[in-house]
Amino acid sequence: MGYLPSKNFIALVSAILVAMFSGWLSLRVWNAPSLAVKNAQKSAQISFLAAYKEATRDSDGDALKDWEEILWKTDINNPDTDKDGTDDGEEVREGRDPLIAGYKLKNGSPAGEWSDKFKTPEEAKGKAATSAPQTLTERIAQKFAVEYLSALGGAGGELDDFQKRAVSESLLESLAGATLPASNKFSDKDILIENGASADFIKSYLNSAGAFIEKTFSGLGEAEINILNRAMTTGNFKELEKLLPYINAYQKTIDFLKTKRVPGEYAAPHLELMNTFYGIALAVRDMQYSEKDPVRGLAGLSAYLNQVNRLSAFYKSMARQIKAGSIAFSPTDGGNHFIKYGAE
């Protein structure tokens, strides 16, 4: 049974994946084009998957990268979207709106200004969203559009490094909010507790629970995170379909534990295992969305790493409790599962 990854493996692969996802995020917000150019004008979603290879694409040569044109809702194939004789990129640098055909003001205040001058940051925020975002990636992308256009409007068309960092940090805060762990799903009322259980009952419980977990996960020979890593590095997202049996295995184990009578002294770890498996199942489910909703995939990855660390702590605590109770298992006993995975 290889479903529980070692600490070193987790550290190595998670570092690679976090760097990969974070790299998409950073490159995406400053340098990346849309994955689906044909639908760019209709969607606020920014594809992270094309970010790395096409970081500086400017399809129409107007000095605005394609991803910036998506935010401005300008035409990526027309250097002068508003047909006022000035390229989109030049208008942005001059503090003008590339969607409004501008002209020099002869009268009014102040004279000589452009009629299409940037609005205030507050007014700029209103143009970022035209439809309700459907995915976590769309919500994060839309928030970035609001922050970016607001900052750009207040800076006269040019962001310095400090302003870029501020927008990026705001974006990352939004992402962090998406990865906050949910409260525990199960409590005492969801399990069957046997108080005053005998030593034989306790050993039988441990053997039964351990054997069930071993059998349920026996055909799942690699860690979920390894499947995700392979899908991301090869671009073959059909690999993510292999995560479904893992989700089913976690749920099957939870269903078993809900009907299993548990000794009172093991009720707390019993619940901890149920809640941890539930958390991992949710995280793996979100990881399955890594192609269509990359930010949701990242949120799932973050939650997965937290829950796997929680699972590791559970096994160590369980092994110590078994040892303290002077319960011995042979290598073939189901209860040895907890000793094997709880080894310090």
PEHUSUL-V889698 format. One record per backbone hydrogen bond with DSSP energy under -1.0 kcal/mol. NH is the residue of the N-H (numbers start at 0). CO is the residue of the C=O. If there is no record, write none. Layout:
# PEHUSUL-V889698
nh={NH;NH}
co={CO;CO}
This chain:
# PEHUSUL-V889698
nh={9;10;11;12;13;14;15;16;17;18;19;20;21;22;23;24;25;26;27;28;29;30;38;39;41;42;53;56;60;65;68;69;70;71;72;73;77;82;87;90;91;92;93;94;95;96;99;104;111;112;114;116;117;123;124;126;127;138;139;140;141;142;143;144;145;146;147;148;149;150;151;152;153;156;163;164;165;166;167;168;169;170;171;172;173;174;175;176;177;178;189;190;193;201;202;203;204;205;206;207;208;209;210;211;212;213;214;215;216;219;226;227;228;229;230;231;232;233;234;236;238;239;240;241;242;243;246;247;248;249;250;251;252;253;254;255;256;257;261;263;265;266;269;270;271;272;273;274;275;276;277;278;279;280;281;282;283;284;285;286;287;288;289;292;296;297;298;299;300;301;302;303;304;305;306;307;308;309;310;311;312;313;314;315;316;317;318;319;320;321;322;323;324;325;326;332;335;336;337;339;340}
co={5;6;7;8;9;10;11;12;13;14;15;16;17;18;19;20;21;22;23;24;25;26;35;36;38;38;49;53;57;56;64;65;66;67;68;68;74;79;78;86;87;88;89;91;90;115;96;112;104;109;102;113;94;119;120;123;124;134;135;136;137;138;139;140;141;142;143;144;145;146;147;148;149;151;159;160;161;162;163;164;165;166;167;168;169;170;171;172;173;175;186;187;261;197;198;199;200;201;202;203;204;205;206;207;208;209;210;211;212;216;222;223;224;225;226;227;228;229;230;234;235;236;237;238;239;240;242;243;244;245;246;247;248;249;250;251;252;253;191;193;262;263;265;266;267;268;269;270;271;272;273;274;275;276;277;278;279;280;281;282;283;285;286;288;292;293;294;295;296;297;298;299;300;301;302;303;304;305;306;307;308;309;310;311;312;313;314;315;316;317;318;319;320;322;321;329;332;333;334;335;336}
